[in-house]
Amino acid sequence: MATVLRPLEEAKEPPLPVNVEAEKALLGALLIENRLLEELGVPLDEPHFAEPLHGRIFTQIRRLFDQNMLASPVTLKPLFASDPTLAELGGQAYLTGLTEDPAVLLVARDCARQIHDLALLRALIRLGTELVTRAADTSAGVEPRQQIEEAEHALFRIADTGDVSGGAQPFHAAAEKAVRMIDRAKRSGGSISGITTGFTGLNRALGGLQRSDLIVLAGRPAMGKTALATNIAFNAAWRHALDRDEGRDTGTGAPVAFFSLEMSADQLAARILAQRSQLNSERLRKGEISQDEFNRLARAADELQHLPLLIDDTPALTVAGLRTRARRLKRQRGIGLVVVDYLQLLQGTSRQADGSRVQEISEITRGLKTLAKELDVPVLALSQLSRQVEVRPDKRPQLADLRESGTIEQDADIVLFVFREEYYHAQKRPSDPASDDFRKWQDEEYRLRGLAEVIVGKNRHGATRIIDMVFMSEFASFGDAAEEG
């Protein structure tokens, strides 16, 4: 029997959950004892109140309190002299009536929690209603994936922050975050205010990876971009694991989400195991290891089984899909660093890209920067460089070499370049091993062996510079130049 499709009946809007009496009780308690504002236990703001008048009264109480003034029905009276809603309810008498029952002091915290929770429920109902309306409207272009992305973004904002209004934040809130950041740097010895890279030189140059920053790590093939990014991801996750096991929180480690669009998860894990067990990565890949070396590998794998490093190797991932997965990991696993390897393998939306790769890359970099700000985590994105590096006598990369779009430079807070002169010197090897040119080449090869540079090409927070490092090719791993000698 054929199925008959029937039009959806219009859904009745559910009543919004409110408790006006709880709002009145909380306001009465605050007017009796202003200091309760510091003990509510939940972040309340004007939009959390179902009755707009109550929201305005709460705002004025908090403003007077912040100015070290007494908030009472008497001091509030001139502030609401022209408020029509209060006038309809009795004006001064309504404000005085809020303070008539001293028992409200005992339930202030419970009322605040309920007001906050009901506001979140109302926000969910409004979001659900909007989603139903948009999903049922087929008059415009139907883009279900985009609607899902936007819905998850809105849900994340409600779940993560309890923010039902959005908009600007007061300066004192931003200043408190800045002070906490400076305090972290002070407690870490004066060098790290963000997530550690695990490298002394990089941490000194950048202060760690700063929350809400987009950091682009660029280089030509074979320079070691993935190796350096893997090292940084491991170091941040390892620091977090150590802090967790030792019962402390330095704030410099974090669970890491690594989106590997080029390598599979097992290949990336094998690299990390090779670094940790100090085994030659190429021999490891071929299985050319002894039983003792295999035992070292097994011990390293056991040691890292609880490492908070999450690897997503989904191919052909869109920037919107990446943002959805990162939000979910932030909510479920509390990630504090996102790594993307690499930027040019991400895809934009076909409608926005309109067939232009430059526009698509622009969309991707804007999306990654938005993700960094939205989740309040650093996003480390790897990037290829254009071939014009190869035609210059000096192969050191520059900002102009960033491939396919100037918006990479524009959107990034920090741009790092990996450069190994040893790689280019190897291509100049003379054909005659007995010649003077070969001996000169060989002397230079010994000097350059293992040397690497990380060039800070752009730094929104400080100066640009060159950081000397060591690249250990047998382990596909980087180290601090000072430590490695």
C-alpha positions in Angstrom: 0.0 0.0 0.0 1.3 3.4 -0.9 2.2 5.8 1.8 0.2 9.1 1.8 2.2 12.1 2.7 0.2 14.6 4.8 1.1 18.2 5.6 2.5 18.8 9.0 0.0 20.3 11.4 1.1 23.6 12.9 2.7 22.8 16.2 1.4 24.8 19.2 4.1 26.8 20.9 4.7 25.3 24.3 4.4 27.6 27.3 7.8 29.1 28.4 9.0 28.0 31.8 9.1 30.9 34.2 9.0 31.6 37.9 8.2 35.2 38.5 7.9 34.6 42.3 11.5 33.3 42.4 12.6 36.5 40.5 10.8 38.7 43.0 12.3 36.7 46.0 15.8 37.1 44.6 15.5 40.8 44.0 14.0 41.2 47.5 17.0 39.3 49.0 19.5 41.5 47.1 17.8 44.7 48.2 18.0 43.5 51.8 21.6 42.3 51.6 23.5 43.6 48.6 26.6 41.4 49.3 24.5 38.3 48.2 25.4 39.4 44.7 28.9 37.9 45.3 27.4 34.6 46.5 24.8 33.6 43.9 26.9 30.7 42.5 25.6 31.2 38.9 26.3 33.9 36.3 23.1 36.0 36.1 22.4 38.8 33.8 19.4 40.9 32.7 18.3 38.5 29.9 18.0 35.6 32.4 14.9 37.2 33.9 11.6 36.3 32.3 10.0 39.6 33.4 11.9 42.4 31.7 11.3 44.8 34.6 13.0 42.4 37.0 16.0 42.2 34.7 16.2 46.0 34.7 16.0 46.1 38.5 18.7 43.5 38.8 21.0 45.5 36.5 20.5 48.6 38.5 21.2 46.8 41.8 24.4 45.4 40.4 25.5 48.8 39.0 25.0 50.5 42.4 26.8 47.7 44.1 29.8 48.0 41.7 29.9 51.7 42.5 30.1 50.9 46.3 26.6 52.5 46.7 23.7 51.0 48.7 21.0 49.4 46.5 17.7 49.8 48.2 14.1 50.8 47.2 15.0 54.4 48.1 18.1 54.5 46.0 16.4 52.7 43.1 13.4 55.1 43.0 14.9 57.9 40.9 16.4 55.4 38.5 12.9 54.1 37.7 11.0 57.4 37.8 10.2 57.2 34.1 9.7 53.4 33.9 6.1 52.8 32.7 6.0 49.2 33.7 7.0 49.9 37.3 4.5 52.8 37.4 1.7 50.4 36.4 2.7 48.1 39.2 2.7 50.8 41.9 6.1 52.4 41.5 7.9 52.8 44.8 5.4 50.6 46.6 6.4 47.6 44.3 10.1 48.0 45.1 9.3 48.3 48.9 7.1 45.2 48.7 10.0 43.1 47.4 11.7 43.5 50.8 8.8 42.8 53.1 9.7 39.1 53.8 13.2 38.7 55.3 12.9 34.9 54.7 13.9 35.4 51.1 17.5 35.7 52.3 17.4 32.0 53.0 16.5 31.0 49.4 18.5 33.6 47.4 21.0 31.0 46.0 18.3 28.5 45.1 16.2 31.2 43.4 19.3 32.4 41.4 20.0 28.8 40.3 16.3 28.3 39.2 16.2 31.6 37.3 19.4 30.7 35.5 18.2 27.2 34.6 14.8 28.3 33.5 16.4 30.9 31.2 18.5 28.1 29.6 15.3 26.1 29.1 13.6 29.1 27.4 16.6 29.5 25.2 16.3 25.8 24.2 12.6 26.2 23.4 13.2 29.2 21.3 16.0 27.5 19.4 13.9 24.4 18.9 11.0 26.4 17.6 13.3 28.3 15.2 14.8 25.1 14.0 11.4 23.6 13.2 10.4 26.8 11.4 13.5 26.9 9.3 13.5 23.2 8.5 9.9 23.4 7.3 10.6 26.4 5.1 11.5 25.2 1.6 10.9 28.5 -0.2 14.6 29.3 -0.1 17.5 27.0 -0.9 17.4 23.9 1.3 20.8 23.5 3.1 20.2 20.9 5.9 23.9 20.5 6.7 24.3 24.2 7.2 21.3 24.3 9.4 22.7 21.4 11.5 26.0 23.3 11.8 24.3 26.4 13.0 22.1 24.5 15.4 25.1 22.8 17.0 26.9 26.1 17.3 23.9 27.6 19.1 23.6 24.6 21.4 27.3 24.7 22.2 27.0 28.3 23.2 24.1 27.6 25.5 25.7 24.5 27.0 29.2 25.9 27.4 28.5 29.4 28.7 24.9 29.6 29.6 24.8 32.7 27.5 21.2 33.3 26.3 21.9 36.7 24.9 25.4 37.0 23.4 26.8 40.4 22.7 29.6 42.4 24.5 31.2 41.6 27.8 32.1 44.3 30.4 35.7 45.3 30.6 36.1 43.9 34.1 35.4 40.4 32.9 38.0 40.7 30.1 40.5 42.2 32.6 40.0 39.3 35.0 40.9 36.8 32.2 44.0 38.9 31.4 45.1 38.9 35.0 44.6 35.1 35.2 46.7 34.7 32.0 49.5 36.9 33.5 49.4 34.9 36.7 49.8 31.6 34.8 52.9 33.1 33.1 54.3 34.2 36.5 53.7 30.8 38.1 55.4 29.0 35.1 58.6 31.0 35.6 57.8 34.0 33.5 57.7 32.4 30.1 54.3 30.6 29.5 50.9 32.2 29.6 49.2 29.8 27.2 49.5 26.1 26.2 53.0 24.8 26.2 54.7 23.8 23.0 57.3 21.8 24.9 60.1 23.8 23.4 61.9 26.4 25.5 62.8 28.6 22.5 59.2 28.6 21.1 57.7 29.2 24.6 59.9 32.2 25.2 59.1 33.6 21.8 55.4 33.1 21.9 54.6 32.7 25.7 53.0 29.4 24.7 50.1 29.0 22.3 47.5 31.6 23.3 43.8 30.8 23.7 41.6 32.1 20.8 44.7 32.4 18.5 45.0 30.9 15.0 48.6 29.8 14.6 49.7 28.8 11.1 52.8 26.5 10.8 54.0 26.6 7.2 56.8 25.1 5.2 57.8 23.3 2.0 57.5 19.5 1.8 60.1 17.6 3.8 60.8 20.5 6.2 59.2 18.7 9.1 55.8 20.5 9.6 53.9 17.4 10.7 56.8 16.3 12.9 56.9 19.6 14.7 53.1 19.8 15.0 53.0 16.2 16.4 55.7 17.1 18.9 53.7 20.2 20.1 50.5 18.2 20.3 52.1 15.4 22.3 53.9 17.9 24.7 50.7 19.7 25.5 48.8 16.5 26.1 51.6 15.0 28.1 51.9 18.1 30.3 48.1 17.8 31.0 48.4 14.1 31.8 51.3 14.8 34.3 49.3 17.6 36.0 46.3 15.3 36.2 48.3 12.5 37.7 50.1 14.8 40.2 46.9 16.5 41.3 47.9 20.0 40.1 46.9 22.4 37.4 49.7 24.5 35.8 47.3 25.6 33.1 50.0 25.0 30.5 48.8 21.5 29.3 45.6 20.5 27.6 43.8 17.7 25.9 44.4 17.9 22.2 42.3 17.2 19.1 44.5 16.4 16.1 42.7 16.5 12.7 45.0 14.6 10.4 43.8 14.9 6.8 47.0 13.7 5.3 48.2 10.8 7.5 46.1 8.0 9.1 45.6 7.8 12.8 47.8 4.7 13.1 50.6 6.4 11.1 50.5 9.4 13.4 50.4 7.2 16.5 53.5 5.2 15.1 55.4 8.5 14.8 54.6 9.4 18.4 55.6 6.0 19.6 58.9 6.2 17.7 59.7 9.5 19.3 58.7 8.3 22.8 60.7 5.1 22.5 63.6 6.7 20.7 63.4 4.2 17.8 64.2 4.9 14.2 60.9 5.7 12.6 61.8 4.3 9.2 63.0 0.9 10.6 59.9 0.9 12.8 57.6 1.3 9.8 59.3 -1.6 8.0 59.3 -3.8 11.1 63.1 -4.0 11.2 63.4 -3.9 15.0 64.8 -6.4 17.6 62.8 -8.0 20.4 64.3 -5.5 22.9 63.3 -2.6 20.7 59.8 -4.0 20.3 59.6 -4.3 24.1 60.6 -0.6 24.4 57.8 0.2 21.9 55.3 -1.8 23.9 56.3 0.0 27.1 55.9 3.3 25.4 52.4 2.3 24.1 51.4 1.2 27.6 52.7 4.5 29.1 50.7 6.6 26.7 47.4 4.6 26.7 45.7 7.4 28.7 47.3 10.3 26.8 44.6 12.9 26.2 45.4 13.2 22.5 42.4 12.5 20.2 43.1 11.8 16.5 40.5 12.3 13.8 41.7 11.1 10.4 38.5 11.6 8.4 39.5 12.4 4.8 38.0 15.3 2.7 36.7 17.1 5.8 34.9 20.4 5.4 35.8 23.3 7.6 32.1 23.3 8.9 32.4 19.6 9.7 35.7 20.1 11.5 34.1 22.9 13.6 31.2 20.6 14.5 33.6 17.8 15.6 35.8 20.3 17.6 32.8 21.7 19.4 31.6 18.2 20.3 35.1 17.3 21.6 35.3 20.6 23.6 32.0 19.8 25.2 32.6 16.1 25.8 36.4 15.9 26.4 37.4 19.5 27.3 40.0 19.9 24.6 42.3 22.9 24.9 44.2 22.7 21.6 43.2 21.9 18.0 45.7 20.9 15.4 44.9 20.7 11.7 47.2 18.9 9.3 46.9 20.5 6.9 44.9 23.6 5.9 44.9 23.1 2.1 43.3 19.6 2.5 40.2 21.1 4.1 37.2 21.8 2.0 34.9 24.9 2.0 31.2 25.0 1.1 30.8 24.9 -2.6 28.3 27.7 -2.6 30.6 30.1 -0.8 33.7 29.0 -2.6 32.0 29.5 -6.0 34.6 27.5 -7.8 37.5 29.8 -6.7 40.2 28.1 -4.6 41.3 31.5 -3.3 37.8 32.2 -1.9 37.6 28.7 -0.5 40.9 29.1 1.4 39.7 32.4 2.7 36.5 30.8 4.0 38.6 28.0 5.6 41.0 30.4 7.4 38.1 32.6 8.6 36.4 29.4 9.9 39.5 28.3 11.8 39.9 31.7 13.4 36.2 31.7 14.3 36.6 28.3 15.9 39.6 29.5 17.9 37.6 32.4 19.4 34.4 30.3 19.8 36.1 27.5 21.8 38.6 29.8 23.4 41.5 27.5 22.4 44.6 27.9 20.2 44.2 26.4 16.7 47.4 25.2 15.1 46.9 24.8 11.4 49.6 23.5 9.0 50.0 25.1 5.6 51.9 24.5 2.4 54.1 27.1 0.8 54.1 28.1 -2.9 56.9 26.9 -5.2 58.4 30.3 -5.5 60.6 29.5 -2.5 62.5 27.1 -4.6 63.6 29.6 -7.3 65.2 32.1 -4.8 68.9 31.8 -3.8 67.8 32.2 -0.2 65.3 29.5 0.5 64.1 30.9 3.8 60.3 31.3 3.5 58.5 34.6 3.7 54.9 35.6 4.3 54.4 36.2 0.6 55.1 32.5 0.1 51.9 31.4 1.8 50.1 29.3 -0.7 46.8 30.3 -2.5 45.5 33.1 -0.4 46.7 36.3 1.4 43.9 35.8 3.9 46.1 33.1 5.6 48.5 35.9 6.6 45.6 38.2 7.4 43.5 35.8 9.6 46.5 34.2 11.4 47.6 35.7 14.7 51.0 34.0 14.4 52.7 32.6 11.4 55.6 30.1 11.9 57.9 28.8 9.1 59.9 25.6 9.4 63.2 25.8 7.5 66.1 23.2 7.2 69.0 24.4 5.1 70.4 20.8 5.3 67.6 19.7 3.0 68.6 22.1 0.2 72.3 21.6 0.8 71.9 17.9 0.1 70.7 18.7 -3.4 74.0 20.5 -4.2 76.1 17.4 -3.7 79.0 17.4 -6.3 79.3 14.3 -8.4 83.1 13.8 -7.9 83.8 12.5 -4.4 87.6 13.2 -4.9 87.2 16.9 -5.8 87.8 19.9 -3.5 84.2 21.0 -4.1 83.0 17.7 -2.6 85.2 18.2 0.5 83.9 21.7 1.0 80.3 20.5 0.5 80.9 17.7 3.0 82.3 20.1 5.6 79.2 22.2 5.2 77.0 19.2 5.4 78.5 18.3 8.8 77.9 21.8 10.0 74.3 21.8 8.9 73.4 18.3 10.0 70.4 18.4 12.3 70.1 22.2 12.3 66.6 23.6 11.9 65.0 27.0 12.2 61.5 28.0 13.2 61.0 31.5 11.8 58.3 33.7 13.5 57.1 35.6 10.4 54.2 37.2 12.1 53.4 37.7 15.8 50.4 39.7 16.8 51.6 39.7 20.4 55.2 40.5 20.0 58.3 40.6 17.9 59.3 38.4 15.0 62.4 36.3 15.3 64.3 33.1 14.4 64.5 30.2 16.8 67.3 27.7 16.4 66.2 24.1 16.9 67.4 20.5 16.2 65.8 18.1 13.8 66.4 14.4 14.6 65.5 12.8 11.3 65.8 9.2 12.5 63.0 9.9 15.0 61.1 12.5 12.9 61.3 14.7 15.9 62.5 18.2 17.0 64.4 19.4 20.0 65.6 22.6 21.6 69.0 23.6 20.1 70.4 24.5 23.6 69.5 21.1 25.1 70.7 19.1 22.1 73.9 21.0 21.7 
